[in-house]
Amino acid sequence: MTRRTVERGLSLAVIALGAAGAYWLHVHSGLEWSAESLRDRVAQLGLLGPLALISIMALRPFLGLPNWVVLIACGMLFGPWLGAVYATIGGLLGGALIFGIARAFGRDAVQGRLGGALRVFDELLAKRGLPWLALYTAVPITPLTPVYASAGVSRMSLAPFCAAVALGLLPRAGMFTFAGHSALEPSPANIAIAAAIFAAAAALTWIFRNSFRAS
């Protein structure tokens, strides 16, 4: 049995686990698709709550859960700082899974899913490297899975990829976890800070997307 066969087998196992989790969440869990519902369900787990949310963040690309729902729930449960750390750990694990699955199945499989987007991301990764990947990850309203899959079939190694993704995920997660914390403690100061953060995030997203189209 070759290494590639083992990697593809493990990748299929992760995808199957995510599909089973998505089916359970959407059909049998009774979970409402809101941050409050997710917070309440995870809170019932006690000390296992952080592990549960990290796992949900890691498998989120396969679960069909919106990114912001999980991040806001993290902020509601654990506060803006610890919630951001847990979310970043989970998001980093999820990014590494996408990276590994793409590398296991190879460029042709990723090309079939991404089409011309793969070439665009390839060029940007080659031209701008890890700083661009970190900045792209930090922008709060950007799809991450296609970029992570593109990195997986590039020449980039896993360790630098993880470093750039972690650097970008922390401010991205922090914005949403602060919003979740502010929803629980809606003081004038928290509301003002949250509004300023979201305004800055919207401006950054607009600037980055214009730059992306011009590349």
TAKAMO-V476642 format. One record per backbone hydrogen bond with DSSP energy under -1.0 kcal/mol. CO is the residue of the C=O (numbers start at 0). NH is the residue of the N-H. If there is no record, write none. Layout:
CO/NH  CO/NH
This chain:
1/5  2/6  3/7  4/8  5/9  6/10  7/11  8/12  9/13  10/14  11/15  12/16  13/17  14/18  15/19  16/20  17/21  18/22  19/23  20/24  21/25  22/26  23/27  23/28  31/33  33/37  34/38  35/39  36/40  37/41  38/42  39/43  41/44  42/45  44/47  45/48  47/51  48/52  49/53  50/54  51/55  52/56  53/57  54/58  58/61  58/62  59/63  65/69  66/70  67/71  68/72  69/73  70/74  71/75  72/76  73/77  74/78  78/82  80/84  81/85  82/86  83/87  84/88  85/89  86/90  87/91  88/92  89/93  90/94  91/95  92/96  93/97  94/98  95/99  96/100  97/101  98/102  99/103  100/104  101/105  105/109  106/110  107/111  109/113  110/114  113/116  114/117  115/119  116/120  117/121  118/122  119/123  120/124  121/125  122/126  123/127  124/128  128/132  129/133  130/134  131/135  132/136  133/137  134/138  143/147  144/148  145/149  146/150  147/151  148/152  150/153  156/160  157/161  158/162  159/163  160/164  161/165  162/166  163/167  164/168  165/169  167/171  168/172  169/173  170/174  171/175  172/176  173/177  174/178  175/179  176/180  177/181  178/182  179/183  180/184  184/186  186/190  187/191  188/192  189/193  190/194  191/195  192/196  193/197  194/198  195/199  196/200  197/201  198/202  199/203  200/204  201/205  202/206  203/207  204/208  205/209  206/210  207/211  208/212  209/213
